[in-house]
Amino acid sequence: MGEWALDAAALTDRGTARDQNEDACAARLDPDGTALAVVADGVSLAAAGEVASQMAVEVLLRAYADDPGAAPPGQRLYRAVQQANIELYDRAVVVPELRGMSTTLTAAVIAGAELTAVHVGDSRLYLLRGGEAVQLTKDHTVAAEKVRRKLLTREKARLHPGRSVLTRSLGRELIVSRDRIVKRLSADDVVLLCSDGLHDVLEDAELPALVGGLSAAAACRALLEAANARGTPDNLSAAVVRVTGALAHDAAPGGLGARLRRLVRREG
């Protein structure tokens, strides 16, 4: 039986117009061969958006790691997102200057050939396959909801005042409604998580060419450089997991772990 060989990386930048970065992201490859990636974008109009996003990522990674190993990775991720929400909410209740803080959060775990993601807000999850990019998440915004109800076209939604007004965010309420996405993956698939600072200025059709055959780390850099070249007005983040193929257990010296890469960087 083979194991999936995965390459993962995450990168964030403050962008061209912001003095601080309210995004946070991470990508992790675990010894069991699973990959975990997360992107969070703090809500600017609320208090301490940068605290909310960073805390959400840190709590999620800790809660996922602390969950019993017998539980399926997708179930552990779903619970970890709720734990992050509870801790954000509780922290905001007891610290006056943090009241109202919240963040988007999109997280994905890849175990074997299965992707499971949990999503709140308007950061996005894409599957890049065969030269096409498919958005797997739904934006939780006023404008996106109007598009789904056929009250607004996708084209007009890009400029609508409600395009960044969230209908859901992590930390705003004690219990948050979370979307769960499950997808079967194939060799050469690329999973991309990104904040709106990136997807607002790059068209979906551009993403496969930008990522190309690059490593996960190089793909993150290429995406952020392209968005910054467009003059994105927001912070931006990307987390990439590439399925590089299937490996036999004895395919290489050092086993699967020798073929896995990890990169978590924060710039700006």
C-alpha positions in Angstrom: 0.0 0.0 0.0 1.3 3.5 -0.9 1.3 6.7 1.0 0.8 10.2 -0.4 3.8 12.4 -0.7 2.9 15.9 0.3 4.6 19.3 0.0 3.2 22.1 2.1 4.0 25.8 2.8 2.4 29.0 4.1 3.3 32.6 3.7 1.7 35.9 4.7 2.5 39.6 3.9 1.1 42.9 5.0 0.6 44.0 1.4 1.2 47.3 -0.3 -1.2 49.6 1.7 -1.3 48.4 5.3 1.0 49.3 8.2 0.3 46.0 10.1 -0.7 42.5 9.2 -4.0 41.1 10.5 -3.6 37.8 8.6 -2.1 34.7 10.1 -1.4 31.3 8.4 0.5 28.0 8.9 1.2 24.8 7.1 2.3 21.6 8.9 3.3 18.1 7.9 2.9 15.5 10.6 5.0 12.3 11.1 1.9 10.2 10.1 2.0 11.7 6.6 -0.9 14.1 7.0 -0.8 17.8 6.1 -2.6 20.6 8.0 -3.0 24.1 6.6 -4.8 27.2 7.9 -5.4 30.8 6.9 -7.1 33.4 9.1 -7.9 37.0 8.4 -8.6 39.3 11.4 -11.7 41.5 11.0 -10.3 45.1 10.6 -13.5 46.8 11.8 -13.5 44.9 15.1 -11.0 45.2 17.9 -7.6 43.5 17.6 -8.0 41.7 14.3 -4.3 40.7 14.4 -4.7 39.2 17.8 -7.8 37.2 16.7 -6.2 35.7 13.6 -2.9 34.8 15.3 -4.7 33.3 18.3 -7.1 31.3 16.1 -4.2 29.7 14.2 -2.3 28.9 17.4 -5.3 27.4 19.2 -6.3 25.4 16.2 -2.9 23.8 15.8 -2.7 23.1 19.5 -6.2 21.7 19.8 -5.7 19.5 16.7 -2.5 18.1 18.1 -4.0 17.5 21.5 -7.0 15.6 20.3 -6.9 11.8 20.7 -5.1 10.2 17.8 -7.8 7.6 17.4 -10.3 10.2 16.0 -10.3 10.7 12.2 -8.3 13.8 11.1 -11.4 15.5 9.7 -13.2 15.1 13.0 -10.2 16.4 15.0 -10.1 19.5 12.7 -13.8 20.2 13.1 -13.5 20.1 16.9 -10.3 22.2 16.8 -12.0 25.0 14.9 -14.8 25.1 17.5 -12.2 25.1 20.3 -10.5 28.1 18.6 -13.8 29.9 18.4 -14.6 29.3 22.1 -11.2 30.5 23.3 -11.4 33.6 21.2 -14.9 34.4 22.5 -13.9 33.8 26.1 -10.8 35.9 25.8 -12.8 38.8 24.3 -15.3 38.6 27.2 -12.6 39.0 29.9 -10.2 41.5 28.2 -12.1 44.8 27.5 -9.7 46.0 24.8 -10.3 42.7 22.8 -14.1 42.8 22.9 -15.6 42.3 19.5 -12.5 40.7 18.0 -13.1 38.1 15.4 -11.5 36.5 12.3 -12.1 34.4 9.3 -10.7 30.9 9.4 -10.2 28.3 6.6 -8.4 25.1 7.6 -7.8 21.9 5.7 -6.3 18.5 6.6 -5.1 16.0 4.0 -4.9 12.4 5.1 -4.3 9.7 2.5 -6.2 10.8 -0.6 -8.9 12.7 1.4 -9.2 16.4 2.0 -11.3 17.6 4.8 -11.8 21.4 5.4 -13.6 23.6 7.8 -14.5 27.1 6.9 -15.9 30.3 8.4 -15.8 33.7 6.7 -14.4 34.8 3.3 -10.9 33.3 3.1 -11.1 30.6 0.5 -10.1 27.1 -0.3 -9.4 26.2 -3.9 -8.6 22.9 -5.7 -6.2 23.3 -8.6 -6.4 20.4 -11.0 -5.9 19.9 -14.7 -5.2 23.6 -15.3 -8.4 24.8 -13.6 -9.1 26.3 -10.2 -12.3 25.3 -8.4 -13.4 27.2 -5.3 -14.6 24.7 -2.7 -15.7 27.1 -0.1 -18.6 29.6 0.0 -17.9 33.2 1.0 -19.8 34.1 4.1 -20.4 37.7 3.1 -23.5 39.9 2.4 -22.6 40.2 -1.3 -22.0 36.4 -1.7 -25.3 35.6 -0.1 -27.0 38.0 -2.6 -25.3 36.1 -5.4 -26.5 32.8 -4.1 -30.1 34.2 -3.9 -29.7 35.5 -7.5 -30.1 39.1 -6.3 -26.7 40.1 -7.6 -24.3 38.9 -10.4 -20.9 37.6 -9.6 -19.4 40.5 -11.6 -21.3 43.1 -9.7 -20.5 41.4 -6.4 -16.8 42.1 -6.8 -17.5 45.9 -6.4 -20.5 45.6 -4.0 -20.2 47.4 -0.6 -21.1 44.2 1.1 -18.3 42.1 -0.5 -16.3 42.3 2.7 -19.2 42.4 5.2 -19.1 39.0 6.9 -22.2 37.1 7.9 -20.1 34.7 10.0 -16.7 35.0 11.7 -14.8 33.1 14.4 -15.0 34.5 17.9 -18.1 36.6 17.4 -20.5 34.1 19.0 -20.0 31.3 21.4 -21.1 28.7 18.9 -20.2 29.3 15.3 -21.7 27.6 12.2 -18.9 25.9 10.3 -18.9 24.6 6.8 -17.3 21.2 6.3 -15.9 20.2 2.9 -14.7 16.7 2.0 -13.0 16.0 -1.3 -11.1 13.1 -2.8 -7.7 14.0 -4.1 -5.5 12.8 -6.9 -1.8 12.9 -7.7 -0.6 16.4 -8.9 -3.6 18.2 -7.2 -2.8 21.5 -5.5 -4.8 22.7 -2.5 -4.7 26.5 -2.0 -6.0 28.4 1.0 -5.9 32.2 0.8 -7.2 35.4 2.3 -9.3 38.0 0.4 -6.2 40.2 -0.1 -5.1 37.6 -2.6 -8.3 36.4 -4.2 -9.8 39.8 -4.5 -7.1 40.9 -7.0 -6.2 37.6 -8.7 -8.8 35.9 -11.0 -9.5 32.2 -10.3 -8.4 31.4 -13.9 -4.9 32.9 -13.2 -4.1 30.7 -10.2 -3.1 27.4 -11.9 -0.5 29.2 -14.1 0.9 31.1 -11.1 1.3 27.9 -9.1 2.5 25.8 -12.1 4.9 23.0 -11.2 6.4 25.0 -8.4 7.1 23.7 -4.9 4.6 24.7 -2.3 7.0 27.4 -0.9 7.7 28.8 -4.3 4.0 28.8 -5.2 3.2 30.8 -2.1 5.9 33.4 -3.0 4.6 33.6 -6.6 1.0 34.2 -5.5 1.9 36.9 -3.0 4.2 38.6 -5.4 1.5 38.6 -8.1 -1.1 40.1 -5.7 1.3 42.8 -4.5 2.2 43.7 -8.1 -1.5 44.4 -8.6 -1.4 46.8 -5.6 -3.7 44.8 -3.3 -5.0 47.1 -0.6 -5.2 44.4 2.0 -3.0 41.9 3.9 -2.6 38.7 2.0 -1.9 35.1 2.9 -1.5 31.8 1.0 -1.1 28.2 2.2 -0.4 25.6 -0.4 -0.4 21.8 -0.2 0.8 19.9 -3.3 0.1 16.2 -3.8 3.4 15.1 -5.4 2.4 11.5 -5.9 2.1 8.1 -4.1 5.1 6.5 -2.4 5.6 2.9 -1.4 6.6 2.6 2.3 10.2 1.7 1.3 10.4 4.0 -1.7 13.2 6.2 -0.3 15.8 6.1 2.4 14.4 7.7 5.6 10.8 6.9 4.6 8.1 9.3 3.9 9.3 11.9 6.4 12.5 12.4 4.3 10.3 13.6 1.4 8.1 16.0 3.4 8.8 19.7 3.6 7.6 22.2 6.1 7.5 26.0 5.8 5.7 28.6 7.9 6.8 32.2 7.3 5.4 35.6 8.2 6.6 38.6 6.3 5.9 42.3 6.5 
